[in-house]
Amino acid sequence: MKILNENKTLTKRERLIYGLFMLFPVRRPIDYQQMYLIDKEPYNEEKKEIYKRNNYYYNGIFYFFRTKTKEIQRFIVPNELDDLIKDYIEERKTGSLLLDNKNKEYNISTFRIHIMKIFNKIYDISFSGLELRHYYSTYINYLVKKKKKTIEEHREICHKMNHSYEENKKYTYLLD
């Protein structure tokens, strides 16, 4: 939040995209690219084929129905991130997607480039969504190694990333 509060050059959409990757365990970009805003709790899409499912944001909760693992997930959005979402939605006033590219769905390639440009704008270096997942996984593993997080906390974070604990360990860079 400190970075967001200090950087006055970011648009509300850029602030939201940054927040999605820094204020919630890092998920794949496509999980947000295909996320819809809805005005009531979504119906369970378990019986739909995976490619026909959607992800949703409703009332401070992320509903992930379309995931790599096909697992249906529901998570409360942290307050700081929820404020960024509401701020962006209020500014936009139209559209059914959480994130849009001029009132259209982001093309996944364009979204990935946009993520990299935002991080470059902030840090003067581009980070892809995949790199962010690797760095985050490495950092969480480091915290467990230093006993600042428990293995159970690590497993919970892995779940929010839509990773198994074992897969998450493969995402980490080597630590001393």
C-alpha positions as CSV (number, residue, x, y, z in Angstrom):
1,M,0.0,0.0,0.0
2,K,2.9,2.3,0.7
3,I,4.0,2.1,-3.0
4,L,0.4,2.7,-4.2
5,N,0.0,5.7,-1.9
6,E,3.3,7.2,-2.9
7,N,3.0,6.7,-6.7
8,K,0.6,9.3,-8.0
9,T,1.2,8.5,-11.7
10,L,-0.8,5.2,-11.7
11,T,-4.3,5.2,-13.1
12,K,-7.0,3.5,-11.0
13,R,-6.9,0.5,-13.4
14,E,-3.1,0.3,-12.9
15,R,-3.5,0.5,-9.2
16,L,-6.0,-2.3,-9.2
17,I,-3.9,-4.6,-11.4
18,Y,-0.9,-3.9,-9.1
19,G,-3.1,-4.6,-6.1
20,L,-4.3,-7.9,-7.6
21,F,-0.7,-9.2,-7.8
22,M,0.6,-7.6,-4.6
23,L,-2.2,-7.7,-2.1
24,F,-3.5,-11.2,-2.7
25,P,-1.4,-14.4,-3.2
26,V,-0.3,-14.2,-6.8
27,R,-2.6,-16.0,-9.2
28,R,-2.3,-16.5,-12.9
29,P,-3.3,-13.4,-14.9
30,I,-6.0,-15.3,-16.7
31,D,-7.8,-15.8,-13.4
32,Y,-8.5,-12.0,-13.4
33,Q,-8.8,-11.5,-17.1
34,Q,-11.9,-13.6,-17.1
35,M,-13.5,-12.3,-13.9
36,Y,-17.0,-10.8,-14.0
37,L,-18.6,-8.3,-11.6
38,I,-22.0,-9.5,-10.5
39,D,-24.7,-8.2,-8.2
40,K,-25.6,-11.5,-6.4
41,E,-23.8,-14.5,-5.2
42,P,-23.0,-16.7,-8.3
43,Y,-24.5,-20.1,-9.0
44,N,-22.2,-23.0,-8.6
45,E,-20.7,-23.8,-12.0
46,E,-19.3,-27.2,-10.9
47,K,-21.4,-29.1,-13.6
48,K,-20.3,-26.9,-16.4
49,E,-17.3,-27.8,-18.6
50,I,-14.2,-25.9,-17.4
51,Y,-13.9,-23.8,-20.5
52,K,-17.6,-22.6,-20.0
53,R,-17.0,-21.5,-16.4
54,N,-16.2,-17.9,-15.3
55,N,-14.6,-16.3,-12.3
56,Y,-16.5,-13.6,-10.3
57,Y,-16.2,-10.8,-7.9
58,Y,-19.1,-10.1,-5.7
59,N,-19.4,-8.2,-2.4
60,G,-15.8,-8.5,-1.3
61,I,-15.4,-12.1,-2.4
62,F,-13.5,-13.7,-5.3
63,Y,-15.2,-16.8,-6.8
64,F,-12.8,-18.8,-8.9
65,F,-14.7,-21.4,-11.0
66,R,-12.4,-21.5,-14.0
67,T,-9.0,-22.6,-12.7
68,K,-6.1,-24.6,-13.9
69,T,-6.8,-27.3,-11.3
70,K,-10.6,-27.3,-12.0
71,E,-11.0,-26.7,-8.3
72,I,-13.7,-24.2,-7.3
73,Q,-12.4,-21.6,-4.8
74,R,-14.0,-18.8,-2.8
75,F,-11.9,-16.2,-1.0
76,I,-12.6,-13.1,0.9
77,V,-10.8,-10.1,-0.7
78,P,-8.4,-8.2,1.7
79,N,-9.9,-4.8,2.6
80,E,-7.1,-2.8,0.9
81,L,-7.7,-4.7,-2.4
82,D,-11.4,-4.5,-2.1
83,D,-11.1,-0.7,-1.8
84,L,-9.1,-0.6,-5.0
85,I,-11.7,-2.7,-6.8
86,K,-14.5,-0.5,-5.6
87,D,-12.6,2.7,-6.6
88,Y,-12.0,1.4,-10.1
89,I,-15.6,0.2,-10.5
90,E,-16.9,3.5,-9.4
91,E,-14.7,5.4,-11.9
92,R,-15.7,3.1,-14.8
93,K,-19.4,2.9,-14.1
94,T,-20.0,0.4,-17.0
95,G,-18.9,-3.0,-18.0
96,S,-19.3,-6.5,-16.6
97,L,-15.7,-7.4,-16.3
98,L,-13.6,-6.7,-13.3
99,L,-10.8,-5.5,-15.6
100,D,-11.4,-4.2,-19.1
101,N,-9.4,-2.8,-21.9
102,K,-11.6,0.1,-23.2
103,N,-14.8,-1.7,-22.3
104,K,-13.7,-5.0,-23.9
105,E,-12.2,-8.2,-22.5
106,Y,-8.5,-8.0,-22.3
107,N,-6.7,-10.2,-24.8
108,I,-4.5,-12.4,-22.5
109,S,-1.3,-11.3,-24.3
110,T,-2.3,-7.6,-24.0
111,F,-3.0,-8.2,-20.3
112,R,0.3,-9.8,-19.7
113,I,2.1,-6.9,-21.4
114,H,0.0,-4.4,-19.4
115,I,1.1,-6.1,-16.1
116,M,4.7,-5.9,-17.2
117,K,4.4,-2.2,-18.1
118,I,2.8,-1.4,-14.7
119,F,5.6,-3.0,-12.8
120,N,8.1,-1.3,-15.0
121,K,6.5,2.0,-14.2
122,I,6.8,1.4,-10.5
123,Y,10.2,-0.5,-10.3
124,D,11.9,0.4,-13.6
125,I,12.0,-3.3,-14.4
126,S,9.3,-5.4,-16.0
127,F,7.9,-8.4,-14.2
128,S,5.6,-10.9,-15.8
129,G,2.8,-12.6,-13.9
130,L,4.8,-15.9,-14.0
131,E,7.8,-14.2,-12.5
132,L,5.7,-12.6,-9.8
133,R,4.4,-16.1,-8.9
134,H,8.0,-17.4,-8.7
135,Y,9.2,-14.5,-6.6
136,Y,6.3,-14.8,-4.3
137,S,6.7,-18.5,-3.9
138,T,10.4,-18.1,-3.2
139,Y,9.6,-15.4,-0.6
140,I,7.0,-17.5,1.2
141,N,9.4,-20.5,1.2
142,Y,12.0,-18.2,2.7
143,L,9.6,-17.1,5.5
144,V,8.9,-20.8,6.3
145,K,12.6,-21.6,6.3
146,K,13.2,-18.7,8.7
147,K,10.3,-19.8,10.9
148,K,8.3,-16.6,10.2
149,K,5.5,-18.6,8.7
150,T,4.3,-22.1,9.5
151,I,4.0,-24.9,7.0
152,E,0.2,-24.7,7.5
153,E,0.2,-20.9,6.6
154,H,2.3,-21.8,3.6
155,R,-0.2,-24.4,2.5
156,E,-3.0,-21.9,2.9
157,I,-1.2,-19.4,0.7
158,C,-0.5,-22.1,-1.9
159,H,-4.2,-22.8,-2.0
160,K,-5.0,-19.2,-2.6
161,M,-2.4,-19.2,-5.5
162,N,-4.3,-22.3,-6.8
163,H,-1.1,-24.4,-6.3
164,S,-0.6,-27.6,-4.4
165,Y,2.1,-27.3,-1.7
166,E,4.4,-29.5,-3.8
167,E,3.9,-27.5,-7.0
168,N,4.6,-24.3,-5.1
169,K,7.9,-25.6,-4.0
170,K,8.8,-26.2,-7.7
171,Y,8.1,-22.5,-8.3
172,T,10.7,-21.3,-5.9
173,Y,14.2,-20.2,-6.8
174,L,16.9,-21.8,-4.9
175,L,17.6,-20.5,-1.4
176,D,20.8,-20.9,0.6
